[in-house]
Amino acid sequence: MSIHEECGVFGVISPHPCDLTSVVYYGLYALQHRGQESCGIVVNDGGVFASHKDLGLVSEVFQPGLWSALPNGTIAVGHVRYGTTGGTSRSNCQPLEVNHQKGRMAIAHNGNLSNAAELRNRLELSGAIFHTTSDTETIAYVVTKERLSSASIEEALSKAMNTLDGAYSLVLMSPQKLLCARDPYGFRPLCYGKTEDGLYVVASETAALKAVGAVPVRDVEPGEILVFDGGRVISRREHCGRKEKRLCAFEYIYFARPDSVIDGVSVHAARFRAGQILAKTHPADADVVMGVPDSGLDAALGYSRESGVPYTIGLIKNKYIGRTFLSPGQSLRLDQVKIKLSAIEENLKVKRVVLVDDSIVRGTTSGRIVKLIREAGASEIHVRISSPPFLHPCYYGTDIDSREHLIACRHSVDEIAEIIGADTLGYLPVEALAAMAGCSQLCSACFDGRYPTPIPSDTRKDRFERKLPAKKQNASQEGSA
């Protein structure tokens, strides 16, 4: 098991109708690392919404024929998904579209509500009927409910934020406006920029802004709502400062692209510093330093620079593996690590190797990578991890849902080293996270158990997809006959 990406959101508004599908497509392409389950685009053409959503990668879902079928428009939103609430199904694809008494709305969400079950139960008791099993629909219901008694969509969103708890970076489209919002903790990144043509662009990461020719303006602040309307950018800050900022530390360690800048901090620089810290706290007598592609490469460079041990390329990643290719039939007992990665033997043979990776979850993948390096002829393998050990589940959008799956909860560092076949193992100290990120306002709950919000009573990803017990299910069927 490896840590799965979260989601990526994207939005754009233009002063005149144009081909916004292309803009969103390339924006989502730049955010593909954040989610490979599904994707979607909704285009607003004079208040009429047109959309296409499906399971698969951006390049798979938006074939040329489907791409050109979407109209020109003035506003568009997009989403790439890895779901942490709700299963992998077309009904859970985003952006989610809603028709309500005061108009239409499309919403894309990155994060995870910690009070989703409570809100959903309350809404269902009031008569709400849910069509998906993701917490994004809960957000949509809360916003539309508030919209009925609000003068504007931004006022409704602000009222909804009084109810929502947990992690959410949102992009929302009404018939006339583009909005974005970041939860008061700032768990998930969100930023905006502007193109030379006057398009305002909102995205999860600056890498997506740059991909479509937008110059980053700034990050959306925790608790802030931005409204893009008629060439104006209006900031609503009534929720700012309500909570102490808690950006997810794993954004810097793994999730974000290294060429992104989050809250003023370069992701590449943060990973480089992690490697430098590892070299100081866990030195090794070695001949070469190498990283596991892709998120281990920057930290490996930092380790090499700090230790003076030469950096080498030890693994090559196959860049052409699609989502479906990585799920072969059960009859094909192939090692997926060997399909994704191959070792360069001449750089590793009879070498003492420092192998830098971003994390260890169950240890299975790490063990296979160590074996691959050993088979390439390495005489020693010293594994260094650019994050602390995972000891606690995450409730804010990272797919770490059970302590029983975390190897660090069951074994000591020395035992884990033996299990994965390494000569030594060293983790980034949890107290070094602030130095790594250049920021002390981080959520590190998956490492230290200090949760900023109350822990949900039901944390299962499929909690809204549970079957009724047999007795109740039969009674339900009899009642509907």
C-alpha positions as CSV (number, residue, x, y, z in Angstrom):
1,M,0.0,0.0,0.0
2,S,1.2,3.5,-0.8
3,I,-0.2,6.9,0.1
4,H,-2.8,7.9,-2.4
5,E,-3.1,11.4,-3.8
6,E,-6.0,13.6,-2.7
7,C,-7.9,15.7,-5.3
8,G,-7.2,18.7,-7.5
9,V,-9.5,21.6,-8.2
10,F,-9.4,24.1,-10.9
11,G,-11.6,27.1,-12.0
12,V,-11.4,29.8,-14.6
13,I,-13.4,32.9,-15.5
14,S,-13.1,35.0,-18.7
15,P,-14.3,38.5,-19.5
16,H,-15.7,37.1,-22.8
17,P,-16.9,33.7,-24.1
18,C,-13.9,31.5,-25.3
19,D,-12.6,27.9,-25.3
20,L,-12.3,27.4,-21.6
21,T,-12.4,23.6,-21.9
22,S,-8.8,23.7,-23.2
23,V,-7.7,25.8,-20.3
24,V,-9.3,23.5,-17.7
25,Y,-8.0,20.4,-19.5
26,Y,-4.4,21.5,-19.3
27,G,-4.9,22.8,-15.7
28,L,-6.2,19.3,-14.7
29,Y,-3.4,17.7,-16.6
30,A,-1.0,19.6,-14.4
31,L,-2.9,18.4,-11.3
32,Q,-3.1,14.8,-12.4
33,H,-0.7,13.7,-9.7
34,R,-3.4,14.6,-7.1
35,G,-6.0,12.1,-8.4
36,Q,-6.2,9.4,-11.0
37,E,-9.6,7.9,-10.2
38,S,-11.8,10.2,-12.2
39,C,-12.1,13.7,-13.6
40,G,-14.6,16.2,-15.0
41,I,-15.2,19.6,-16.5
42,V,-18.3,21.8,-16.3
43,V,-18.5,24.9,-18.6
44,N,-20.9,27.8,-18.1
45,D,-22.3,29.2,-21.3
46,G,-24.6,32.1,-20.4
47,G,-26.0,30.3,-17.4
48,V,-26.4,27.0,-19.2
49,F,-24.0,24.3,-17.9
50,A,-22.5,21.6,-20.1
51,S,-20.3,18.9,-18.6
52,H,-18.4,15.7,-19.1
53,K,-17.2,13.5,-16.3
54,D,-16.0,9.9,-16.1
55,L,-13.6,7.5,-14.5
56,G,-10.1,7.6,-15.7
57,L,-7.2,9.9,-16.3
58,V,-7.6,13.3,-17.9
59,S,-6.2,12.1,-21.3
60,E,-8.5,9.0,-21.2
61,V,-11.7,10.8,-20.3
62,F,-11.3,13.8,-22.6
63,Q,-10.7,12.3,-26.0
64,P,-10.7,14.8,-28.9
65,G,-14.4,14.2,-29.8
66,L,-15.7,14.7,-26.3
67,W,-13.4,17.7,-25.7
68,S,-14.7,19.6,-28.7
69,A,-18.3,18.8,-27.8
70,L,-18.3,21.2,-24.8
71,P,-19.2,24.8,-25.8
72,N,-17.3,28.0,-25.3
73,G,-18.1,29.8,-22.1
74,T,-17.2,32.5,-19.6
75,I,-16.7,30.3,-16.5
76,A,-15.6,26.7,-16.1
77,V,-14.5,24.4,-13.3
78,G,-12.7,21.1,-13.2
79,H,-11.7,18.3,-10.9
80,V,-9.4,15.3,-10.6
81,R,-10.3,12.8,-7.9
82,Y,-8.9,10.4,-5.6
83,G,-11.7,9.8,-3.2
84,T,-11.2,9.5,0.6
85,T,-15.0,9.4,1.2
86,G,-17.1,7.4,-1.2
87,G,-16.2,4.7,-3.7
88,T,-14.9,4.8,-7.2
89,S,-18.0,5.2,-9.3
90,R,-19.1,7.6,-12.0
91,S,-21.8,9.0,-9.6
92,N,-19.0,10.3,-7.4
93,C,-17.2,12.1,-10.2
94,Q,-16.8,15.9,-9.8
95,P,-17.5,18.7,-10.3
96,L,-20.9,18.1,-8.8
97,E,-23.8,19.9,-10.4
98,V,-26.9,21.1,-8.6
99,N,-30.2,22.7,-9.8
100,H,-32.0,24.6,-7.1
101,Q,-34.7,27.2,-6.8
102,K,-32.3,30.1,-7.2
103,G,-30.3,28.7,-10.1
104,R,-27.5,26.3,-10.9
105,M,-24.3,25.5,-9.2
106,A,-21.2,23.4,-9.9
107,I,-18.8,22.6,-7.1
108,A,-15.4,20.9,-6.9
109,H,-13.8,19.9,-3.6
110,N,-10.4,18.9,-2.3
111,G,-10.3,17.6,1.3
112,N,-12.4,15.7,3.7
113,L,-15.1,16.9,6.1
114,S,-14.6,15.5,9.6
115,N,-18.3,16.1,10.4
116,A,-19.7,14.7,7.1
117,A,-21.7,11.8,8.7
118,E,-23.3,14.1,11.2
119,L,-24.3,16.7,8.6
120,R,-25.5,14.0,6.1
121,N,-27.7,12.4,8.8
122,R,-29.2,15.8,9.7
123,L,-29.9,16.6,6.1
124,E,-31.5,13.2,5.4
125,L,-33.8,13.6,8.4
126,S,-34.9,16.9,6.9
127,G,-35.8,15.2,3.6
128,A,-32.6,15.5,1.6
129,I,-32.0,12.7,-0.9
130,F,-28.4,11.9,-1.7
131,H,-27.3,10.7,-5.1
132,T,-23.6,10.1,-4.4
133,T,-21.6,8.8,-1.5
134,S,-19.0,11.6,-1.3
135,D,-18.9,14.3,1.2
136,T,-18.9,16.9,-1.6
137,E,-22.6,16.4,-2.0
138,T,-23.0,17.2,1.7
139,I,-21.2,20.5,1.1
140,A,-23.5,21.2,-1.9
141,Y,-26.6,20.6,0.1
142,V,-25.5,22.9,2.9
143,V,-24.6,25.7,0.5
144,T,-27.9,25.4,-1.5
145,K,-29.9,25.3,1.7
146,E,-28.3,28.5,2.9
147,R,-28.8,30.0,-0.6
148,L,-32.6,30.0,-0.2
149,S,-32.3,32.6,2.6
150,S,-29.3,34.5,1.3
151,A,-28.9,37.5,-0.9
152,S,-26.0,36.0,-2.9
153,I,-24.1,32.8,-3.5
154,E,-21.1,34.1,-1.6
155,E,-23.3,34.9,1.5
156,A,-24.6,31.4,1.3
157,L,-21.1,29.9,1.1
158,S,-20.1,32.0,4.1
159,K,-23.0,30.8,6.2
160,A,-22.3,27.2,5.1
161,M,-18.7,27.5,6.4
162,N,-20.2,28.0,9.9
163,T,-21.4,24.4,9.6
164,L,-18.6,22.6,7.8
165,D,-15.7,21.2,9.8
166,G,-12.5,19.6,8.5
167,A,-10.6,20.1,5.3
168,Y,-12.0,21.7,2.2
169,S,-10.6,23.8,-0.6
170,L,-13.5,24.6,-2.9
171,V,-14.1,26.0,-6.3
172,L,-17.7,26.9,-7.0
173,M,-19.5,28.2,-10.1
174,S,-22.8,29.9,-10.2
175,P,-24.5,31.2,-13.4
176,Q,-22.6,34.5,-13.1
177,K,-19.7,34.1,-10.7
178,L,-16.7,32.0,-9.9
179,L,-16.0,31.5,-6.2
180,C,-13.3,29.7,-4.2
181,A,-12.9,29.1,-0.5
182,R,-10.4,27.5,1.9
183,D,-11.3,26.1,5.3
184,P,-10.3,28.1,8.3
185,Y,-7.4,25.7,9.1
186,G,-6.0,25.9,5.6
187,F,-5.5,22.1,5.5
188,R,-5.4,22.0,1.7
189,P,-3.7,24.4,-0.7
190,L,-5.5,26.8,-3.0
191,C,-4.2,29.7,-5.0
192,Y,-5.2,32.0,-7.9
193,G,-3.5,33.9,-10.8
194,K,-4.2,35.9,-13.9
195,T,-3.3,35.5,-17.6
196,E,-2.3,38.2,-20.0
197,D,-5.8,37.8,-21.6
198,G,-7.5,38.8,-18.4
199,L,-8.6,35.3,-17.3
200,Y,-8.6,34.6,-13.6
201,V,-7.6,31.1,-12.7
202,V,-8.0,29.2,-9.4
203,A,-6.1,26.0,-8.7
204,S,-4.9,23.6,-6.0
205,E,-1.3,24.3,-6.9
206,T,0.8,27.1,-8.7
207,A,2.1,24.4,-11.1
208,A,-1.4,24.3,-12.7
209,L,-1.6,28.1,-12.9
210,K,1.7,28.2,-14.8
211,A,0.7,25.4,-17.1
212,V,-2.1,27.6,-18.5
213,G,-0.1,30.8,-18.7
214,A,-1.4,32.4,-15.6
215,V,1.0,34.4,-13.3
216,P,0.4,33.4,-9.7
217,V,-1.1,36.3,-7.6
218,R,-1.3,34.7,-4.2
219,D,-2.6,31.9,-2.0
220,V,-6.1,31.9,-0.8
221,E,-5.8,32.5,2.9
222,P,-7.3,30.0,5.5
223,G,-11.0,30.9,5.9
224,E,-11.0,33.3,3.0
225,I,-13.7,33.4,0.2
226,L,-12.8,34.9,-3.1
227,V,-15.5,36.0,-5.5
228,F,-14.6,36.6,-9.2
229,D,-17.4,38.7,-10.8
230,G,-17.3,41.1,-13.7
231,G,-13.5,41.5,-13.7
232,R,-13.5,42.2,-10.0
233,V,-11.9,40.0,-7.2
234,I,-13.7,40.4,-3.9
235,S,-12.3,39.0,-0.7
236,R,-14.5,37.9,2.1
237,R,-12.5,37.4,5.3
238,E,-15.1,36.8,8.0
239,H,-13.8,33.3,8.6
240,C,-10.1,34.2,8.6
241,G,-8.3,33.9,11.9
242,R,-11.0,31.7,13.4
243,K,-8.7,28.8,13.7
244,E,-4.9,28.3,13.9
245,K,-3.5,27.4,10.5
246,R,-2.8,23.8,10.0
247,L,-1.6,23.1,6.4
248,C,-1.1,19.4,5.8
249,A,2.6,18.6,6.2
250,F,2.4,15.9,3.6
251,E,1.7,18.4,0.9
252,Y,5.4,19.3,1.1
253,I,6.6,15.7,1.6
254,Y,4.6,14.0,-1.2
255,F,1.3,15.3,-2.5
256,A,2.3,18.5,-4.3
257,R,4.5,18.8,-7.4
258,P,8.0,20.0,-6.6
259,D,7.6,23.0,-8.9
260,S,4.7,24.3,-6.9
261,V,4.9,27.0,-4.2
262,I,2.4,26.5,-1.3
263,D,1.8,29.4,1.1
264,G,5.0,31.0,0.0
265,V,7.2,27.9,0.4
266,S,8.8,26.0,-2.5
267,V,7.9,22.3,-2.4
268,H,11.2,21.5,-4.0
269,A,13.1,23.5,-1.3
270,A,11.1,21.8,1.5
271,R,12.0,18.3,0.2
272,F,15.6,19.3,-0.3
273,R,15.7,20.5,3.3
274,A,14.2,17.2,4.4
275,G,17.1,15.4,2.8
276,Q,19.6,17.7,4.5
277,I,18.0,17.0,7.9
278,L,18.1,13.3,7.2
279,A,21.8,13.5,6.4
280,K,22.5,15.2,9.8
281,T,20.2,13.0,11.9
282,H,20.8,9.7,10.1
283,P,24.2,9.7,8.4
284,A,25.5,6.6,6.7
285,D,28.8,5.4,5.3
286,A,27.9,5.1,1.7
287,D,29.2,5.4,-1.9
288,V,26.1,6.9,-3.5
289,V,22.7,8.5,-2.7
290,M,19.7,7.9,-4.8
291,G,16.0,8.7,-4.6
292,V,12.8,6.8,-5.4
293,P,11.0,8.6,-8.3
294,D,9.4,11.0,-8.1
295,S,8.9,12.4,-4.6
296,G,12.1,11.0,-3.2
297,L,14.4,12.7,-5.7
298,D,14.5,16.2,-4.2
299,A,15.2,14.8,-0.7
300,A,18.0,12.6,-2.1
301,L,19.6,15.7,-3.6
302,G,19.5,17.4,-0.2
303,Y,21.0,14.3,1.5
304,S,23.8,14.2,-1.1
305,R,24.5,17.9,-0.8
306,E,24.7,17.9,3.0
307,S,26.6,14.6,3.4
308,G,29.0,15.0,0.5
309,V,28.1,11.5,-0.8
310,P,27.7,11.6,-4.6
311,Y,24.1,11.6,-6.0
312,T,23.3,9.0,-8.7
313,I,20.3,7.9,-10.7
314,G,19.5,4.4,-9.5
315,L,15.9,3.9,-10.6
316,I,14.1,4.7,-13.8
317,K,10.3,5.2,-13.6
318,N,8.1,4.1,-16.5
319,K,6.2,7.3,-17.4
320,Y,3.7,5.5,-19.7
321,I,1.8,3.4,-17.2
322,G,-1.9,4.3,-17.1
323,R,-4.3,3.7,-14.3
324,T,-5.9,0.6,-15.9
325,F,-2.6,-1.0,-16.7
326,L,-1.7,-1.1,-13.1
327,S,-4.7,-3.3,-12.3
328,P,-3.9,-6.5,-14.3
329,G,-6.1,-9.6,-14.0
330,Q,-5.6,-11.9,-11.1
331,S,-4.1,-14.5,-13.4
332,L,-1.1,-12.1,-14.0
333,R,1.0,-12.4,-10.8
334,L,3.3,-9.6,-11.8
335,D,5.4,-7.4,-9.5
336,Q,4.0,-4.0,-10.1
337,V,7.1,-2.4,-8.7
338,K,9.2,-4.0,-11.4
339,I,6.7,-2.8,-14.0
340,K,6.9,0.8,-12.7
341,L,10.6,0.9,-11.8
342,S,13.8,-0.5,-13.1
343,A,17.3,-0.3,-11.7
344,I,20.4,1.0,-13.4
345,E,22.9,-1.7,-12.4
346,E,26.1,0.0,-13.4
347,N,25.3,2.8,-10.9
348,L,24.5,0.4,-8.0
349,K,26.7,-2.7,-8.4
350,V,28.9,-3.3,-5.4
351,K,27.9,0.1,-4.0
352,R,26.8,1.1,-0.5
353,V,23.6,2.9,-1.3
354,V,21.5,5.5,0.6
355,L,18.0,5.0,-0.7
356,V,15.7,8.0,0.0
357,D,11.9,7.7,-0.2
358,D,9.0,9.8,1.0
359,S,7.2,7.3,3.3
360,I,6.6,3.8,4.5
361,V,3.0,2.7,5.1
362,R,2.7,-1.1,5.2
363,G,6.3,-1.8,4.1
364,T,5.3,-4.0,1.2
365,T,6.3,-1.6,-1.6
366,S,9.5,-0.5,0.3
367,G,10.5,-4.1,0.6
368,R,10.1,-4.7,-3.1
369,I,12.1,-1.6,-4.0
370,V,14.9,-2.6,-1.6
371,K,14.9,-6.1,-3.2
372,L,15.2,-4.4,-6.7
373,I,18.2,-2.4,-5.6
374,R,19.7,-5.5,-4.0
375,E,19.2,-7.5,-7.2
376,A,21.0,-4.7,-9.0
377,G,24.1,-5.6,-7.0
378,A,24.1,-3.1,-4.1
379,S,26.3,-4.3,-1.3
380,E,24.5,-2.2,1.4
381,I,21.2,-0.4,1.4
382,H,20.5,2.4,4.0
383,V,16.9,3.5,3.7
384,R,16.1,7.1,4.6
385,I,12.5,8.4,4.8
386,S,11.8,12.1,4.3
387,S,8.7,11.9,6.7
388,P,8.2,10.7,10.2
389,P,6.6,7.3,10.8
390,F,2.9,7.1,10.2
391,L,1.3,6.3,13.6
392,H,-2.2,7.6,13.3
393,P,-5.0,7.8,10.7
394,C,-5.9,10.9,8.8
395,Y,-9.4,12.4,8.7
396,Y,-8.6,15.4,6.4
397,G,-8.1,13.9,3.0
398,T,-5.1,11.6,3.1
399,D,-5.9,7.9,2.6
400,I,-4.6,6.6,5.9
401,D,-7.6,5.2,7.6
402,S,-6.5,2.5,10.1
403,R,-3.6,2.0,12.6
404,E,-3.7,-1.8,11.9
405,H,-2.4,-1.1,8.4
406,L,0.6,1.0,9.5
407,I,3.8,-0.9,10.0
408,A,5.3,1.7,12.4
409,C,2.4,1.0,14.8
410,R,3.4,-2.7,15.1
411,H,7.2,-2.7,14.8
412,S,10.3,-0.8,15.9
413,V,12.5,1.0,13.4
414,D,15.1,-1.8,13.5
415,E,12.3,-4.4,13.0
416,I,11.0,-2.5,10.0
417,A,14.5,-2.3,8.5
418,E,14.7,-6.1,8.8
419,I,11.3,-6.6,7.3
420,I,12.0,-4.5,4.2
421,G,15.5,-5.9,3.8
422,A,17.5,-2.7,4.6
423,D,20.8,-2.6,6.4
424,T,19.6,0.5,8.3
425,L,16.5,2.7,8.4
426,G,16.1,6.4,9.4
427,Y,13.0,8.6,9.5
428,L,12.7,12.4,9.5
429,P,12.3,13.4,13.1
430,V,8.7,14.7,13.7
431,E,10.2,17.7,15.5
432,A,12.0,18.6,12.2
433,L,8.8,19.1,10.2
434,A,8.7,22.8,10.9
435,A,12.3,23.3,9.7
436,M,11.6,21.1,6.7
437,A,8.6,23.2,5.6
438,G,9.9,26.5,6.8
439,C,6.6,26.9,8.7
440,S,5.4,25.7,12.1
441,Q,1.7,26.0,11.3
442,L,1.3,22.4,10.0
443,C,-1.0,19.5,10.6
444,S,1.1,16.5,11.6
445,A,-1.7,14.5,13.2
446,C,-0.8,11.4,11.1
447,F,2.6,11.5,12.8
448,D,1.9,12.7,16.3
449,G,-1.8,12.2,16.9
450,R,-2.6,15.9,17.6
451,Y,-5.8,16.5,15.7
452,P,-7.0,20.0,15.2
453,T,-10.7,18.9,15.1
454,P,-12.8,16.3,16.9
455,I,-12.3,12.8,15.6
456,P,-15.2,11.5,13.5
457,S,-17.2,8.6,15.0
458,D,-17.2,6.7,11.7
459,T,-14.1,7.0,9.6
460,R,-14.6,4.3,7.0
461,K,-14.2,5.5,3.4
462,D,-17.4,3.5,2.4
463,R,-19.4,4.7,5.4
464,F,-22.1,6.1,3.1
465,E,-22.2,2.8,1.1
466,R,-22.9,0.3,3.8
467,K,-25.5,-2.4,3.2
468,L,-28.3,-2.8,5.6
469,P,-28.2,-5.7,8.0
470,A,-30.0,-8.7,6.5
471,K,-33.0,-8.4,8.7
472,K,-33.5,-4.7,8.1
473,Q,-32.8,-5.1,4.4
474,N,-35.5,-7.7,4.1
475,A,-38.0,-5.5,6.0
476,S,-37.1,-2.6,3.8
477,Q,-37.8,-4.7,0.7
478,E,-41.1,-5.9,2.1
479,G,-42.2,-2.4,2.8
480,S,-41.5,-1.2,-0.7
481,A,-43.2,-4.1,-2.4
